[in-house]
Amino acid sequence: LPVPVPVPNLTKKSRGRRVPTYSSGGSKGTRMYLCDVEGCGKCFARGEHLKRHVRSIHTNEKPHTCPFPGCGKDFSRHDNLGQHMRVHKDFVPP
């Protein structure tokens, strides 16, 4: 995948958790990072958010694996693994 490129003069105009696309427009002064994957067009105010988006949506890369014996579920984000680990907190071995 290509290196993320900041898009000048594009602001995040959104309500709730909706992520704006490049076509949403915006005002001057805010740099946005545009997803280069064909047909996506989502943009982010921070480069690391774009990287997270590409890894979790477009590449299906899941580098974080549950270490609990017998589970082995994979996650694209460390925080999602942490949330998942709560299902094992009350486990009592036989």
C-alpha positions as CSV (number, residue, x, y, z in Angstrom):
1,L,0.0,0.0,0.0
2,P,1.2,3.5,-0.6
3,V,2.4,5.8,2.2
4,P,-0.4,8.0,3.6
5,V,-0.3,11.5,2.2
6,P,-1.8,14.4,4.1
7,V,-4.6,16.3,2.3
8,P,-4.2,20.0,2.9
9,N,-7.2,22.3,3.9
10,L,-9.6,19.5,4.7
11,T,-11.4,19.4,8.1
12,K,-13.2,16.6,9.9
13,K,-16.9,17.6,9.6
14,S,-18.8,14.8,11.3
15,R,-21.5,13.9,13.8
16,G,-21.1,11.0,16.1
17,R,-18.5,8.5,15.0
18,R,-19.0,8.9,11.2
19,V,-15.7,9.3,9.4
20,P,-15.8,11.9,6.7
21,T,-14.7,11.2,3.1
22,Y,-12.5,13.5,1.0
23,S,-15.6,14.7,-0.9
24,S,-17.0,16.2,2.4
25,G,-14.9,19.3,1.9
26,G,-13.8,21.5,4.8
27,S,-12.3,24.7,5.9
28,K,-8.7,25.9,5.7
29,G,-6.0,25.1,8.2
30,T,-6.5,21.4,9.0
31,R,-4.5,18.7,7.4
32,M,-6.3,15.4,6.8
33,Y,-4.8,12.1,5.8
34,L,-6.7,10.4,2.9
35,C,-7.1,6.7,2.5
36,D,-5.6,5.8,-0.9
37,V,-7.4,2.5,-1.3
38,E,-9.6,2.7,-4.4
39,G,-13.2,3.4,-3.6
40,C,-12.7,4.3,0.0
41,G,-11.9,8.0,0.3
42,K,-12.1,8.2,4.1
43,C,-9.9,10.8,5.7
44,F,-8.4,11.2,9.2
45,A,-7.0,14.1,11.2
46,R,-4.1,11.9,12.4
47,G,-1.7,9.7,10.4
48,E,-1.9,6.9,13.0
49,H,-5.6,6.8,12.7
50,L,-5.3,6.3,8.9
51,K,-2.7,3.5,9.5
52,R,-5.2,1.8,12.0
53,H,-8.0,2.1,9.4
54,V,-6.0,0.5,6.6
55,R,-4.7,-2.3,8.8
56,S,-8.2,-3.2,10.2
57,I,-10.4,-2.5,7.2
58,H,-8.3,-3.1,4.0
59,T,-5.5,-5.5,4.8
60,N,-7.3,-7.6,7.4
61,E,-4.0,-7.8,9.3
62,K,-4.5,-9.1,12.8
63,P,-1.1,-9.1,14.7
64,H,-2.6,-9.3,18.2
65,T,-3.4,-12.9,19.3
66,C,-5.2,-13.9,22.5
67,P,-2.6,-15.6,24.7
68,F,-5.3,-17.6,26.7
69,P,-4.8,-21.3,26.2
70,G,-7.2,-22.7,23.7
71,C,-8.6,-19.4,22.5
72,G,-6.2,-18.0,19.8
73,K,-8.5,-15.3,18.6
74,D,-6.8,-12.6,16.5
75,F,-7.4,-8.8,16.6
76,S,-6.2,-6.0,14.4
77,R,-6.0,-3.6,17.4
78,H,-4.3,-4.1,20.8
79,D,-7.2,-2.3,22.6
80,N,-9.7,-4.8,21.0
81,L,-7.6,-7.7,22.4
82,G,-7.6,-6.0,25.8
83,Q,-11.4,-5.8,25.7
84,H,-11.6,-9.4,24.6
85,M,-9.4,-10.6,27.5
86,R,-12.3,-9.7,29.9
87,V,-14.2,-12.8,28.8
88,H,-11.4,-14.9,30.3
89,K,-11.1,-13.0,33.6
90,D,-13.6,-15.3,35.5
91,F,-12.3,-18.5,34.1
92,V,-11.5,-21.2,36.7
93,P,-9.5,-24.2,35.4
94,P,-11.1,-27.6,35.9
